[in-house]
Amino acid sequence: MAFDYDVLIEIRTVPNSDSTSPVFIQGGGQKSYLRTIMMHNTSVGVVNIKLHRVPNDSGSVGIAHSLNVFVNEDLTPGETLLIEITSPGMVFRQANDSLFAYASVDNVVTIQAYGGVE
């Protein structure tokens, strides 16, 4: 299978912590390598953001919880957070491996991500 750089998460807003939907779910039959994540606070106040890398749970989408948080940051108004993950990137190998993103205020932080698909 060929390796292609691609947009893994099209720009979208981040839900608050009441959401149970991941911003990225790995499909079957391929691997994805998350390399760059950009998050931007469009609010006039400070917003806390959290990112969770969640492995699949017996073939289903798992649950985001405190043990799988890898980013927990406060973003000031207008601030952009750029996260670059060294090669090969954060690897999503199995179907339903996922990335959850939460913000303390609903739909004021944007997220987009890039990487490779194999």
C-alpha positions as CSV (number, residue, x, y, z in Angstrom):
1,M,0.0,0.0,0.0
2,A,1.3,3.5,-0.8
3,F,2.0,6.2,1.7
4,D,0.2,9.5,1.1
5,Y,0.2,12.8,3.1
6,D,-3.3,13.9,3.7
7,V,-5.7,16.0,5.8
8,L,-6.7,13.7,8.7
9,I,-9.1,16.2,10.3
10,E,-10.7,18.9,8.2
11,I,-11.1,22.2,10.1
12,R,-14.0,22.0,12.5
13,T,-14.9,23.2,16.0
14,V,-14.2,21.3,19.1
15,P,-17.1,20.2,21.3
16,N,-17.3,20.6,25.1
17,S,-16.6,17.7,27.4
18,D,-20.1,16.4,27.1
19,S,-19.5,15.0,23.7
20,T,-18.9,11.3,23.1
21,S,-17.9,11.7,19.4
22,P,-14.2,11.5,18.5
23,V,-12.8,14.1,16.0
24,F,-10.9,11.2,14.2
25,I,-11.7,7.5,13.9
26,Q,-9.3,5.2,12.2
27,G,-10.9,3.2,9.4
28,G,-10.2,-0.5,8.7
29,G,-7.6,-1.7,6.3
30,Q,-5.1,1.2,6.7
31,K,-2.8,3.0,9.1
32,S,-2.7,6.7,9.8
33,Y,0.2,8.7,11.1
34,L,-0.9,11.9,12.8
35,R,1.9,14.5,12.5
36,T,0.5,18.0,12.9
37,I,-2.4,19.3,15.0
38,M,-3.5,23.0,15.0
39,M,-6.0,24.3,17.4
40,H,-7.2,27.9,17.6
41,N,-9.2,29.7,20.2
42,T,-11.8,32.1,18.6
43,S,-13.3,33.0,21.9
44,V,-12.8,36.3,23.9
45,G,-11.9,34.2,27.0
46,V,-9.4,31.6,28.1
47,V,-10.5,28.0,27.0
48,N,-9.0,24.8,28.3
49,I,-8.5,22.1,25.6
50,K,-7.8,18.4,26.0
51,L,-6.7,15.8,23.5
52,H,-7.1,12.1,24.1
53,R,-5.5,9.2,22.1
54,V,-8.0,6.4,22.6
55,P,-7.2,2.8,21.5
56,N,-10.1,0.8,20.2
57,D,-12.1,-1.2,22.8
58,S,-12.6,-4.8,21.6
59,G,-13.1,-3.5,18.1
60,S,-15.3,-0.5,19.1
61,V,-14.5,3.1,19.7
62,G,-13.1,3.4,23.2
63,I,-13.8,6.0,25.9
64,A,-11.8,9.2,26.6
65,H,-10.7,9.5,30.2
66,S,-7.9,11.0,32.3
67,L,-5.5,8.1,31.6
68,N,-5.3,8.8,27.8
69,V,-4.9,12.6,27.8
70,F,-1.8,13.7,26.0
71,V,-2.6,17.5,25.8
72,N,-4.2,19.6,28.5
73,E,-3.6,23.3,27.8
74,D,-5.3,26.7,28.3
75,L,-5.5,28.8,25.2
76,T,-5.8,32.6,25.5
77,P,-8.1,34.5,23.2
78,G,-6.8,34.4,19.7
79,E,-4.1,31.9,20.5
80,T,-3.1,29.1,18.2
81,L,-1.5,25.9,19.5
82,L,0.6,24.0,17.0
83,I,1.5,20.4,18.0
84,E,4.1,18.6,15.8
85,I,4.7,14.9,16.5
86,T,8.0,13.5,15.5
87,S,8.3,10.9,12.8
88,P,6.6,8.6,12.2
89,G,3.8,10.4,14.1
90,M,1.1,9.2,16.4
91,V,0.2,5.8,14.8
92,F,-3.5,4.7,14.5
93,R,-3.2,1.0,13.5
94,Q,-6.5,-0.6,14.2
95,A,-10.1,0.2,13.2
96,N,-11.7,2.5,15.7
97,D,-8.5,3.8,17.3
98,S,-9.5,7.4,17.8
99,L,-8.7,11.0,18.8
100,F,-11.0,12.9,21.0
101,A,-10.8,16.7,21.5
102,Y,-12.6,18.7,24.1
103,A,-12.8,22.3,25.0
104,S,-14.2,23.9,28.2
105,V,-16.4,26.1,26.0
106,D,-18.4,24.4,23.2
107,N,-17.6,25.3,19.6
108,V,-15.1,28.2,20.0
109,V,-11.9,26.3,19.4
110,T,-11.1,25.0,15.9
111,I,-9.0,21.9,15.2
112,Q,-7.4,20.5,12.0
113,A,-4.8,17.8,11.6
114,Y,-2.4,16.5,9.0
115,G,-0.4,13.3,8.5
116,G,0.1,10.3,6.4
117,V,-2.1,7.4,5.4
118,E,-0.8,4.0,4.4
